[in-house]
Amino acid sequence: MCCMNDPDDIERVLLEGANRKELRFYQKSEALYQMTFVFCDRFLPKHGDRTVDQMVQAARSGKQNIAEGNETGTTSMETCIKLVNVAKASLKELQEDYEDYLRNHGNQKWDARSQQCMNARKWCKEHSSPTDYMRVCQLRDNITLANIALVLIHQADFLLGRLLAKHKQDFLENGGIREQMSAARRNWREGHGMGYLNGMNGRNENNSKPG
């Protein structure tokens, strides 16, 4: 399996609040979607094969859930975590489809220690733009493209795992938006000499009403 275990392979993960077009894991997911679309168009039957729809939809789901998760990250950390998990599951589904394709074509999946795989890992690490992958799609055969797609999936999944761990840690330490808003209200009241309201609302802030 072509995965990233070397500490030198760990890329800096940009967090929520950034333009998603600048996020490496989003760029890689977008490249993967476009690459999968071209792969299916070139190497799978145009009609009568549900694999085409499954692969394209899985790649699209990964990209779309990353985009939506990034948008909701500043307002709902819980929703963001759920969407990132959905994206990871979609990538896993796509990985299995590419692996099935390689099995059905003579078990030609690259060994993680092979020179081909190591070269692909290095190239994919250094390139995230969908444009770069579109050029590759026009130059490489089906087996090479399927293996490059697997490398790209592993790298995107690795980066999403790092992001997910960060989000979970932030959620445990700071809570979601509701907890943060409640804390902000309590701090405001303390700062304005209204701390007595915290005692009343702290027991049931959402349901308490003035007498």
C-alpha positions as CSV (number, residue, x, y, z in Angstrom):
1,M,0.0,0.0,0.0
2,C,1.4,3.4,-1.0
3,C,0.9,5.4,2.2
4,M,2.8,8.2,3.9
5,N,4.6,7.0,7.0
6,D,7.8,9.0,6.8
7,P,7.8,12.2,9.0
8,D,9.2,14.1,6.0
9,D,5.9,13.3,4.2
10,I,3.8,15.1,6.8
11,E,2.4,18.2,5.1
12,R,1.2,21.3,7.0
13,V,-2.6,21.2,7.2
14,L,-4.3,24.6,6.7
15,L,-7.2,24.9,9.1
16,E,-10.8,26.2,8.7
17,G,-11.2,29.9,7.8
18,A,-9.0,29.6,4.7
19,N,-10.3,29.6,1.2
20,R,-10.9,26.0,0.4
21,K,-9.1,26.4,-3.0
22,E,-5.9,27.0,-1.0
23,L,-6.3,23.8,1.1
24,R,-4.0,21.0,-0.1
25,F,-6.5,18.2,0.8
26,Y,-9.2,20.0,-1.1
27,Q,-7.0,20.5,-4.1
28,K,-6.1,16.8,-4.1
29,S,-9.7,15.8,-3.8
30,E,-10.6,18.0,-6.7
31,A,-7.8,16.6,-8.8
32,L,-8.9,13.1,-7.8
33,Y,-12.5,13.8,-9.0
34,Q,-11.3,15.2,-12.3
35,M,-8.8,12.4,-12.7
36,T,-11.5,9.8,-12.0
37,F,-13.9,11.3,-14.5
38,V,-11.3,11.1,-17.2
39,F,-10.2,7.6,-16.1
40,C,-13.7,6.3,-16.3
41,D,-14.3,8.0,-19.7
42,R,-11.1,6.5,-21.2
43,F,-11.0,3.0,-19.7
44,L,-14.4,1.9,-18.6
45,P,-17.5,1.0,-20.7
46,K,-19.6,4.0,-21.7
47,H,-22.9,2.1,-21.0
48,G,-24.0,-0.8,-18.9
49,D,-21.4,-0.6,-16.1
50,R,-22.5,0.9,-12.8
51,T,-18.9,1.1,-11.7
52,V,-18.5,4.4,-13.7
53,D,-21.3,6.1,-11.7
54,Q,-20.1,4.7,-8.4
55,M,-16.5,5.9,-8.9
56,V,-17.4,9.3,-10.1
57,Q,-20.0,9.8,-7.3
58,A,-17.5,8.6,-4.7
59,A,-14.9,11.0,-6.0
60,R,-17.4,13.8,-6.1
61,S,-18.7,13.1,-2.6
62,G,-15.2,13.3,-1.2
63,K,-14.6,16.7,-2.8
64,Q,-18.1,18.1,-1.9
65,N,-18.0,17.0,1.7
66,I,-14.5,18.5,2.2
67,A,-15.8,21.8,0.7
68,E,-19.0,21.8,2.9
69,G,-17.0,20.8,6.0
70,N,-14.6,23.7,5.5
71,E,-17.5,26.1,5.1
72,T,-19.3,24.9,8.3
73,G,-16.1,24.6,10.3
74,T,-16.4,28.1,11.7
75,T,-20.0,27.8,12.8
76,S,-20.5,24.1,13.7
77,M,-17.5,22.0,14.6
78,E,-19.8,18.9,15.1
79,T,-21.1,19.1,11.5
80,C,-17.6,19.7,10.2
81,I,-16.3,16.6,11.8
82,K,-19.2,14.5,10.5
83,L,-18.6,15.8,6.9
84,V,-14.9,15.1,7.0
85,N,-15.7,11.6,8.1
86,V,-18.1,11.2,5.2
87,A,-15.4,12.5,2.8
88,K,-12.9,9.9,4.2
89,A,-15.5,7.2,3.7
90,S,-16.1,8.2,0.1
91,L,-12.3,8.1,-0.6
92,K,-12.2,4.7,1.0
93,E,-14.9,3.5,-1.4
94,L,-13.1,5.0,-4.3
95,Q,-9.9,3.3,-3.2
96,E,-11.6,-0.1,-3.3
97,D,-12.9,0.6,-6.8
98,Y,-9.5,1.3,-8.1
99,E,-8.0,-1.7,-6.3
100,D,-10.8,-3.9,-7.8
101,Y,-9.9,-2.5,-11.3
102,L,-6.3,-3.4,-10.8
103,R,-7.2,-6.9,-9.5
104,N,-9.4,-7.4,-12.5
105,H,-6.4,-6.5,-14.8
106,G,-3.8,-8.9,-13.5
107,N,-3.2,-7.7,-9.9
108,Q,-1.0,-4.8,-11.1
109,K,-1.1,-2.7,-7.9
110,W,2.3,-1.2,-7.2
111,D,4.2,-2.4,-4.1
112,A,4.8,0.4,-1.6
113,R,8.5,-0.3,-1.8
114,S,8.7,-0.2,-5.6
115,Q,10.5,2.6,-7.4
116,Q,7.3,3.4,-9.3
117,C,5.3,3.9,-6.1
118,M,8.0,6.0,-4.4
119,N,8.3,8.2,-7.5
120,A,4.5,8.6,-7.6
121,R,4.4,9.5,-3.9
122,K,7.0,12.2,-4.3
123,W,5.4,13.6,-7.4
124,C,1.9,13.6,-5.8
125,K,3.2,15.2,-2.6
126,E,4.7,18.1,-4.7
127,H,1.7,18.6,-6.9
128,S,-1.8,19.3,-5.8
129,S,-3.2,21.4,-8.7
130,P,-5.9,19.5,-10.8
131,T,-4.3,21.0,-13.9
132,D,-1.1,19.0,-13.3
133,Y,-3.1,15.7,-13.0
134,M,-5.1,16.5,-16.1
135,R,-1.8,16.5,-18.1
136,V,-0.9,13.2,-16.6
137,C,-4.2,11.7,-17.5
138,Q,-3.5,12.3,-21.2
139,L,0.0,10.7,-21.1
140,R,-0.3,7.6,-18.9
141,D,-1.9,4.2,-19.4
142,N,-4.8,2.8,-17.4
143,I,-2.6,0.8,-14.9
144,T,-0.3,3.8,-14.2
145,L,-3.3,6.1,-13.7
146,A,-5.1,3.7,-11.4
147,N,-2.0,3.4,-9.2
148,I,-1.4,7.2,-9.2
149,A,-5.0,7.6,-8.1
150,L,-4.4,5.2,-5.2
151,V,-1.4,7.3,-4.1
152,L,-3.4,10.4,-4.3
153,I,-6.2,8.9,-2.3
154,H,-3.8,7.9,0.5
155,Q,-2.3,11.3,0.7
156,A,-5.7,13.1,0.8
157,D,-6.9,10.6,3.4
158,F,-3.7,11.2,5.5
159,L,-4.2,15.0,5.4
160,L,-7.9,14.7,6.3
161,G,-7.0,12.4,9.2
162,R,-4.6,15.1,10.5
163,L,-7.4,17.7,10.1
164,L,-9.9,15.5,11.8
165,A,-7.6,14.9,14.8
166,K,-7.1,18.7,15.1
167,H,-10.8,19.4,14.9
168,K,-11.6,16.8,17.5
169,Q,-9.0,18.2,19.9
170,D,-10.3,21.7,19.4
171,F,-13.8,20.5,20.1
172,L,-12.7,18.7,23.3
173,E,-10.8,21.8,24.5
174,N,-13.1,24.6,23.3
175,G,-16.5,23.0,22.6
176,G,-18.7,23.8,19.6
177,I,-20.1,27.2,18.7
178,R,-22.9,26.9,21.3
179,E,-20.4,26.3,24.1
180,Q,-18.2,29.1,22.9
181,M,-21.2,31.5,22.7
182,S,-22.3,30.6,26.2
183,A,-18.8,31.2,27.6
184,A,-18.7,34.6,25.8
185,R,-22.0,35.6,27.4
186,R,-20.8,34.6,30.8
187,N,-17.6,36.5,30.4
188,W,-19.5,39.6,29.1
189,R,-21.8,39.5,32.1
190,E,-18.9,39.2,34.5
191,G,-17.2,42.1,32.8
192,H,-20.3,44.3,33.1
193,G,-21.1,43.5,36.7
194,M,-23.9,41.1,35.9
195,G,-22.3,37.9,37.1
196,Y,-25.4,37.1,39.2
197,L,-27.1,36.2,35.9
198,N,-24.5,33.5,35.3
199,G,-25.6,31.7,38.5
200,M,-29.1,31.6,37.3
201,N,-28.5,30.8,33.7
202,G,-25.6,28.5,34.3
203,R,-28.0,25.9,35.6
204,N,-30.1,25.9,32.5
205,E,-29.1,28.7,30.2
206,N,-31.4,27.8,27.4
207,N,-34.6,27.3,29.4
208,S,-34.3,29.9,32.1
209,K,-36.7,32.8,31.8
210,P,-36.9,36.0,33.9
211,G,-39.6,35.9,36.5
